[in-house]
Amino acid sequence: MRKGSDIITILDLRREDLESLFEETDLMLRAVERGERLEVLKGRIMATAFFEPSTRTKLSFQTAMLRLGGGFIDLPPEELSSRAKGESFADTIRMLDSYADVIVIRHRLEGAARFAAEIAEHPVINGGDGTRDHPTQAMIDLYTVRKAFGTIDGLVYGVLGDLKYGRAARSFILALTLYKPKKVYLISPPQLSFRPETLALLEEKSIEFEEVYSISEVIAELEVLYVTRIQRERFPDPMEYEKIRGSYRVSADILKGAKERLIILHPLPRVDELTYDVDSTNHAWYFKQARFGVPLRMALLKRLLAG
Amino acid sequence: MEKELRVSKIAEGTVIDHIDAGRALYVLRILGLTGAEGLTIAVVMNVPSQKLGRKDIVKVEGVTLRRDQVSKIALIAPSATINIIRNYDVIEKVKVSVPPLVEGLLRCVNPNCITNQPNEPVTSKFRVLTIRPLRLRCEYCGAELNHNDVVAQLAGGTR
């Protein structure tokens, strides 16, 4: 990862890039914990252009920039900006590019971040596009695994939820293809399983994986369980959703059969797929994972803007 | 007496040879020819070919192909050769080639792809993954197009 590069998909990075980013993240985490004020990006401005709702991604990017001594501008909601007058996405990006040193973008359309990167001269970071990519979430996810186990290789992973439309789950899997997991279980109802091209990539990278339809089948084997939401609106028949949802709910009860060292990750927000009684178990790593969002994004912004 | 079908030579125009068997009508659609134009057109289908086993040939009198038409023919008939005829002689012979990146010719099949937004100045781009069978990947959203998608878009039919 070079200074000035765009981050559109996690596969824009190599394993060495991630390792080096994680080392930088360790330093940033320490600085944040000590309450140090850094000035490495003093005078630099980040634009956040979120065309879709976001809590963690936007706020953690903004916090990261402030903690590095920089500032940010934020694209107002549609009704308060020129987009309400019909301004194109391309023109909006051109304008932001002339004001800021880096643009973080989230959009419901797939490929929006790549298109923005073609237009902008400054680096563009994809903060989530449609059902495709969410690369910085995947970086945080891997960093959390590394914090828990000291390694990302050799572990048994379970990825649960909406694997077809969920960009966090997909990006996590793409990220794992840069490593050597022992095995990956893909846990979803058949209608929400990964698209053939994602499975083809796992095969191409010789990653052992298995698609299963219930969490209880595999819980005893897992070391990392990545939970994502199954969206009710994906099911044409609500009764069908009610029938299956129990098989994908992670509760303290289900975890009785789990390994002691199992960690549970979730990109958040959660709805009812991860019950509150899990929060008090040692398996719950999702709030730590959310907290790592700031130091990791600090490390990334520093690498892209200051080298 | 020879029993093979003979198609007479054309004086001026284009002969598209080595078209994959059964795809000549797609080539005519790409050229926008229906026969109602009054041009002399010969379509030969499923004849023996050393290279392809079976092949189709299209001869059109009085027509020279545009660059975009050649690019489209390459996607549907990747082995095609285009012969330009003047005064009954082949004055130029071009073998079509599928470029690694196909720009602006095709539409992404994903309605949520940024390239399908009407008011954005964005040109579709597809990376060619394989030629036989034809598979292309959208550079923006990653959606894949196959031969049927391409035929449907360029020649208005599926096969």
Boltz contact constraints between the chains, C-beta under 6 A:
constraints:
  - contact:
      token1: [A, 88]
      token2: [B, 119]
      max_distance: 6.0
  - contact:
      token1: [A, 88]
      token2: [B, 120]
      max_distance: 6.0
  - contact:
      token1: [A, 89]
      token2: [B, 120]
      max_distance: 6.0
  - contact:
      token1: [A, 90]
      token2: [B, 120]
      max_distance: 6.0
  - contact:
      token1: [A, 90]
      token2: [B, 121]
      max_distance: 6.0
  - contact:
      token1: [A, 109]
      token2: [B, 112]
      max_distance: 6.0
  - contact:
      token1: [A, 109]
      token2: [B, 114]
      max_distance: 6.0
  - contact:
      token1: [A, 110]
      token2: [B, 112]
      max_distance: 6.0
  - contact:
      token1: [A, 110]
      token2: [B, 113]
      max_distance: 6.0
  - contact:
      token1: [A, 110]
      token2: [B, 141]
      max_distance: 6.0
  - contact:
      token1: [A, 111]
      token2: [B, 113]
      max_distance: 6.0
  - contact:
      token1: [A, 111]
      token2: [B, 114]
      max_distance: 6.0
  - contact:
      token1: [A, 111]
      token2: [B, 140]
      max_distance: 6.0
  - contact:
      token1: [A, 111]
      token2: [B, 141]
      max_distance: 6.0
  - contact:
      token1: [A, 112]
      token2: [B, 114]
      max_distance: 6.0
  - contact:
      token1: [A, 114]
      token2: [B, 140]
      max_distance: 6.0
  - contact:
      token1: [A, 115]
      token2: [B, 114]
      max_distance: 6.0
  - contact:
      token1: [A, 115]
      token2: [B, 122]
      max_distance: 6.0
  - contact:
      token1: [A, 130]
      token2: [B, 112]
      max_distance: 6.0
